[in-house]
Amino acid sequence: MASFPSYVTVHYSRPESFDPAIVQSEVERGLAKLRVGSSRVVKQVAVTLLFSSAEDTEAFEDWYFTAIKRIGFFDWHDSRTNVVRRVRFQGGALGELTPMAQGFAVAQRTATLEYLR
């Protein structure tokens, strides 16, 4: 199992979200009936990845394309809960790489991690 690279700093971009996996049945009168559709839900965590050098940026892309092959799961330490989670990038996608200093000496990109809870 691949692990998230230690040279990448993760910042939480916005609150975590999840689909509650509830099935709703409309009724003729009154409130709709609700039932649990599945026992586990997919949770999404929007993050910003910070790279402190151009070499770190390249090393991360190598890890992304070779170790997890864009769609694979990897171990990630969730600093909010202090738990190691098995996650993947939502849709295998990464956001645009944005330079924070001249020549990508410091750069960032956004991503959304997802896992089953």
Buried (B, 14 or more C-beta within 10 A) or exposed (E): EBEBBEBBEBEEBEEEEBEEEEEEEEEEEEEEEEEEEEEEBBBBBBBBBBBBBBEBBEBBBEBBEEEBEEEEBBEBEBEEEEEEBEBBBBEEEBBEBEBEEEEBBBBBBBBBBBBEE
